[in-house]
Amino acid sequence: MTSAPPAGPGVVKTAPGPTAPPPTPAGRRDVRRALTRVLPLSPAVVLLVLFLAGPIAYCAYIAFTDLQLTGQAESSFIGFDNFRAAFKDDAFLNAVWLTLVFTVLSSLIGQNTLGLTLAVLMQRASKPVRTVTGGIVIAAWVLPEVVAGFLLYAFFRREGTLNAVLDWLHLPSQNWLFTLPILAVSFANVWRGTAFSMLVYSAALNEIPKEITEAAEVDGAGGWRRMWHITLPMIRRSIGTNLMLNTLQTLSVFGLIWVMTRGGPGNRSQTLPLFMYEQAFQKSMIGYGTAVALLLLVVGSLFSLVYMRLLRTEV
């Protein structure tokens, strides 16, 4: 046997690299702990993928096709034609405008402001008054949307309750569902949805330390100054959360408007959900209607991004 030749000059012997250490009992416990946390969530994740992400992805695909409900053997991919047709359609632009008006009046101004006002007043009211007021407001909220729509239709119609009261007061009456349909449905949505804002703000006001408001009152701050400089800044995150949830719910309101006006007269109360329903199921243009639904989803996402930005801002 011959021995290996000695290493020549300039040749450096390298030691073998370090091998990975075997997993320690602590590492195995961490893996088991992670699996224990993830496995209970896996059924929910699967259901969300099947019944939420899957339908959204399929609808996104349909929005780029000319799929029709009837009278068509097969659909074809048409790219952005549905979206270009939407932005050239005066009825679509009118629905966008009415959706913004309906959302601003009934959600951003109506439900938000009235809910905060009721929450502040109920903080100072006696227990019987709080019980009665809360019961009345929440009763409107828990009613099914269709039932609430019929009640408000009976209130605003030509022979309805509102005109009866105006006639009794010798004031001029009118057909509110014909002359001011978008204001009528906005009021109906405020009447039905204010309870949610009231509950959110009541919980937020209860979290404000009484020592802060009492100190401001001792320093001479009036009610409006305390509201503007103390109450509103301290419930800022609750305001952002409430606005986001209310806006998303208002953007998708369908049954209330459909029962009261069906988008009429003409298209003077036709918001995007009603316009989408008309195009997809009454005119059988599923692809075009789905494109409108996708645009409505984008609008809701933009509102959510704005509110989430507000929620991330520190008070």
Secondary structure in CASP SS format (residue, H / E / C, confidence):
PFRMAT SS
TARGET T0000
AUTHOR 0000-0000-0000
METHOD secondary structure of the structure
MODEL  1
M C 1.00
T C 1.00
S C 1.00
A C 1.00
P C 1.00
P C 1.00
A C 1.00
G C 1.00
P C 1.00
G C 1.00
V C 1.00
V C 1.00
K C 1.00
T C 1.00
A C 1.00
P C 1.00
G C 1.00
P C 1.00
T C 1.00
A C 1.00
P C 1.00
P C 1.00
P C 1.00
T C 1.00
P H 1.00
A H 1.00
G H 1.00
R H 1.00
R H 1.00
D H 1.00
V H 1.00
R H 1.00
R H 1.00
A H 1.00
L H 1.00
T H 1.00
R H 1.00
V H 1.00
L H 1.00
P H 1.00
L H 1.00
S H 1.00
P H 1.00
A H 1.00
V H 1.00
V H 1.00
L H 1.00
L H 1.00
V H 1.00
L H 1.00
F H 1.00
L H 1.00
A H 1.00
G H 1.00
P H 1.00
I H 1.00
A H 1.00
Y H 1.00
C H 1.00
A H 1.00
Y H 1.00
I H 1.00
A C 1.00
F C 1.00
T E 1.00
D C 1.00
L C 1.00
Q C 1.00
L C 1.00
T C 1.00
G C 1.00
Q C 1.00
A C 1.00
E C 1.00
S C 1.00
S C 1.00
F E 1.00
I C 1.00
G C 1.00
F C 1.00
D H 1.00
N H 1.00
F H 1.00
R H 1.00
A H 1.00
A H 1.00
F H 1.00
K C 1.00
D C 1.00
D H 1.00
A H 1.00
F H 1.00
L H 1.00
N H 1.00
A H 1.00
V H 1.00
W H 1.00
L H 1.00
T H 1.00
L H 1.00
V H 1.00
F H 1.00
T H 1.00
V H 1.00
L H 1.00
S H 1.00
S H 1.00
L H 1.00
I H 1.00
G H 1.00
Q H 1.00
N H 1.00
T H 1.00
L H 1.00
G H 1.00
L H 1.00
T H 1.00
L H 1.00
A H 1.00
V H 1.00
L H 1.00
M H 1.00
Q H 1.00
R H 1.00
A C 1.00
S C 1.00
K H 1.00
P H 1.00
V H 1.00
R H 1.00
T H 1.00
V H 1.00
T H 1.00
G H 1.00
G H 1.00
I H 1.00
V H 1.00
I H 1.00
A H 1.00
A H 1.00
W H 1.00
V H 1.00
L C 1.00
P C 1.00
E H 1.00
V H 1.00
V H 1.00
A H 1.00
G H 1.00
F H 1.00
L H 1.00
L H 1.00
Y H 1.00
A H 1.00
F H 1.00
F H 1.00
R C 1.00
R C 1.00
E C 1.00
G C 1.00
T H 1.00
L H 1.00
N H 1.00
A H 1.00
V H 1.00
L H 1.00
D H 1.00
W H 1.00
L C 1.00
H C 1.00
L C 1.00
P C 1.00
S C 1.00
Q C 1.00
N C 1.00
W H 1.00
L H 1.00
F H 1.00
T H 1.00
L C 1.00
P H 1.00
I H 1.00
L H 1.00
A H 1.00
V H 1.00
S H 1.00
F H 1.00
A H 1.00
N H 1.00
V H 1.00
W H 1.00
R H 1.00
G H 1.00
T H 1.00
A H 1.00
F H 1.00
S H 1.00
M H 1.00
L H 1.00
V H 1.00
Y H 1.00
S H 1.00
A H 1.00
A H 1.00
L H 1.00
N H 1.00
E C 1.00
I C 1.00
P C 1.00
K H 1.00
E H 1.00
I H 1.00
T H 1.00
E H 1.00
A H 1.00
A H 1.00
E H 1.00
V H 1.00
D C 1.00
G C 1.00
A C 1.00
G C 1.00
G H 1.00
W H 1.00
R H 1.00
R H 1.00
M H 1.00
W H 1.00
H H 1.00
I H 1.00
T H 1.00
L H 1.00
P H 1.00
M H 1.00
I C 1.00
R H 1.00
R H 1.00
S H 1.00
I H 1.00
G H 1.00
T H 1.00
N H 1.00
L H 1.00
M H 1.00
L H 1.00
N H 1.00
T H 1.00
L H 1.00
Q H 1.00
T H 1.00
L H 1.00
S C 1.00
V C 1.00
F C 1.00
G H 1.00
L H 1.00
I H 1.00
W H 1.00
V H 1.00
M H 1.00
T C 1.00
R C 1.00
G C 1.00
G C 1.00
P C 1.00
G C 1.00
N C 1.00
R C 1.00
S C 1.00
Q C 1.00
T C 1.00
L H 1.00
P H 1.00
L H 1.00
F H 1.00
M H 1.00
Y H 1.00
E H 1.00
Q H 1.00
A H 1.00
F H 1.00
Q H 1.00
K C 1.00
S C 1.00
M C 1.00
I H 1.00
G H 1.00
Y H 1.00
G H 1.00
T H 1.00
A H 1.00
V H 1.00
A H 1.00
L H 1.00
L H 1.00
L H 1.00
L H 1.00
V H 1.00
V H 1.00
G H 1.00
S H 1.00
L H 1.00
F H 1.00
S H 1.00
L H 1.00
V H 1.00
Y H 1.00
M H 1.00
R H 1.00
L H 1.00
L H 1.00
R H 1.00
T C 1.00
E C 1.00
V C 1.00
END
